[in-house]
Amino acid sequence: MLAFHTIQYPLLTVQRRLECQSGDRPGMIPSRYIGPIHALGLMWREEGMRGLFRGYTAYIIATSVYLLIVPIAAELSMSKSALAGNVRDETDDLY
């Protein structure tokens, strides 16, 4: 799974840069990319490998937390839920 996220990350970086470009909105990067292939090539030429993997450490930490904690929390919440069969029926005591 780590290999998949590592291979996928440069494509996510290209996608984010394309989504964040705007010529008229403050705080956005200026419009300079025509499409994903142009953005990938320009980033590779200007910034190299570091540009494609900028922010990777924070991404992997957040993904690890998501992949580790969310399933554990879901399992704990379901184990105490009536959906998992953990319900005491008081009507059984009446008969």
C-alpha positions in Angstrom: 0.0 0.0 0.0 2.9 2.3 0.7 4.3 1.7 -2.8 0.9 2.6 -4.3 0.8 5.9 -2.4 4.4 6.7 -3.3 3.7 6.1 -7.0 0.4 8.0 -6.9 1.7 11.1 -5.0 3.3 13.0 -8.0 0.0 12.7 -9.9 -1.8 14.2 -6.8 0.7 17.0 -6.8 0.0 17.8 -10.4 -3.7 17.6 -9.8 -3.5 20.0 -6.8 -1.4 22.5 -8.8 -3.9 22.5 -11.7 -6.7 23.0 -9.3 -5.0 25.9 -7.4 -4.1 28.0 -10.4 -6.0 31.2 -11.0 -5.1 34.5 -12.5 -7.6 36.7 -10.7 -8.0 35.2 -7.2 -5.6 36.2 -4.4 -3.7 33.4 -2.7 -3.8 31.1 -5.8 -0.8 30.3 -8.0 -0.7 32.1 -11.4 -2.1 30.3 -14.4 0.8 28.6 -16.1 -0.1 25.0 -16.8 -2.1 24.0 -19.8 -2.9 20.4 -18.7 -1.6 17.5 -16.6 1.1 16.4 -19.0 2.4 20.0 -19.4 2.3 20.5 -15.6 4.2 17.3 -14.9 6.9 18.1 -17.5 7.3 21.7 -16.3 7.5 20.7 -12.7 10.1 18.0 -13.5 12.3 20.5 -15.5 12.1 23.3 -13.0 12.0 21.6 -9.6 13.0 18.0 -10.3 12.1 15.1 -8.0 11.7 17.3 -5.0 9.0 19.3 -6.6 7.0 16.2 -7.4 7.2 14.9 -3.9 6.8 18.2 -2.0 4.7 17.6 1.1 5.0 13.8 0.9 6.0 13.3 4.5 2.9 15.1 5.8 0.8 13.1 3.4 2.2 9.8 4.5 1.7 10.7 8.2 -1.9 11.7 7.6 -2.6 8.6 5.4 -1.0 6.3 8.1 -3.2 7.8 10.8 -6.3 7.4 8.6 -5.4 3.8 7.7 -4.6 2.8 11.3 -6.9 4.7 13.5 -10.2 4.9 11.6 -10.6 1.1 11.2 -9.8 0.6 14.9 -12.2 3.3 16.0 -14.9 1.8 13.7 -14.4 -1.6 15.1 -14.6 -0.4 18.7 -17.7 1.6 18.1 -19.4 -1.3 16.3 -18.5 -3.8 19.0 -20.5 -1.8 21.5 -23.4 -1.2 19.1 -26.8 -2.9 18.9 -26.0 -3.6 15.3 -23.3 -6.0 16.4 -25.8 -7.9 18.5 -24.8 -6.4 21.8 -28.2 -5.5 23.1 -30.0 -6.8 26.3 -33.6 -7.3 25.8 -35.6 -6.6 29.0 -38.7 -8.4 27.7 -37.0 -11.8 28.2 -37.1 -11.2 32.0 -40.8 -10.8 32.0 -41.6 -14.4 31.1 
